Amino acid sequence: MSDINKKRPVSSRKPTRARSGDAGAANRAPIIAAIGLIVAIVGVGVVGAAGNEDSTPTAPPSQTVAPFVPASTIAQPVSDPTATTATSIAPAPITPLSQTLSRGVQGDEVRQLQNRLVELGFDPGPTDGIFGLMTTQAVWAFEKIIVGTPRSEATGRVDQAMWEQLMRDVSITPRRPTNGQADHTEVYLDEQVMIVFQRDTPVLISHISTGELDATGEPAEYCEEATYDTDAQGRELEEPITKAVCALAKTPGGVFTYKRKVEGKRVSPLGGMWDPVYFNYGIAVHGAENVPLEPASHGCVRIPMHISEYFQDTISIGDRILVWNGDDEPENVSERESLPSFDYPDPSVTTTTTTLPPETTTTVPETTTTQVATTKPPTTTTTVAATTTVAVPNETTTPTTVAAVTTLVAPSAED
């Protein structure tokens, strides 16, 4: 303020005085003085603005400034295609399909489908434009987790409606977010889908097959005889063993952690598995040659073979794996309910095996046969049939010796 007052010489001017005898001039004097005062005030503003280095210059009258648009009002990609704003941009048109895509179809549209599935985190196998089993399984997963199709109604086919849904913005978020702080896996038994999240971003979405269910929806019982090289907790045995067992095909819900990775094939009471990662005793996520649409395992989480080849690289030992059983939240599953079904001897096989040892021991005594062979006279080889039916002794044979031979040879060692 002091600088402005020093630079205001105009304000010290006095109004111009009227000349004597000029009444008109005298009358105009107040007007002129007022005009001068206005000019002085304007001059002060101009000079003051020029002397203040921190003041912001105003735009020239001929320049127009675009109004500020907050970032929140700019159209952003949204998962809900019906959501709009005042400045929303219409999405690019989606090219219609020339045909419904399904297993066996080949071409550029299939390749576009495969590339889009990969972008979203699904794995349809090679993006070669061939709609095979791996692409079918990836479409199953998309149907069940994104479209919301019930597991039993998934088709593995991509019609125009699903094609458009695929090509729009798709948001896939975890049911248990970590605020971007940790990696974890979520398994949904109802949908038969597994998602691996790395810091809440889906990096792998896979169709799975878990414990087989009976007609009532409960874990089915299975019995089988197999050779195992792994025990019920997934630990490798010193020597493989063969046994007949039964168990329930149960995949329990709950909160677990990955405990151990094993490369290659393992055979346990829960069946054959490739590259298993154990998280609940002998239950593991592992590759399988058969991963059907319905639950079919002995309790493990089956994934397609081409995914199992790199699955171990997507997770780390100690990562959490949460399993939704369809009834309770994973955190609410009791400790007892979270246990797998441990195997027990097959009762039908146990009954038959106990009778085998007596049968084998009854055939052991073969000493009578060897005694007969050592005492049999050389003359009995051609006259055995005749002497067994004739009681009168013949001069050319020894009936007493032949009779003894026919009686002892009857129980053959091969019976």
JOCOR-V287149 format. One record per helix or strand of 3 or more residues. SS is the DSSP state (~ for helix, > for strand). FROM is the first residue (numbers start at 1). TO is the last residue. Records with the same first field share a line. If there is no record, write none. Layout:
SS: FROM-TO, FROM-TO
//
This chain:
~: 2-6, 9-12, 23-51, 71-73, 108-120, 133-147, 151-153, 160-167, 305-314, 330-332, 347-353, 356-362, 367-375, 378-380, 384-389, 399-409
>: 183-188, 193-198, 201-207, 221-230, 236-248, 254-257, 265-268, 271-280, 283-288, 301-304, 320-324
//
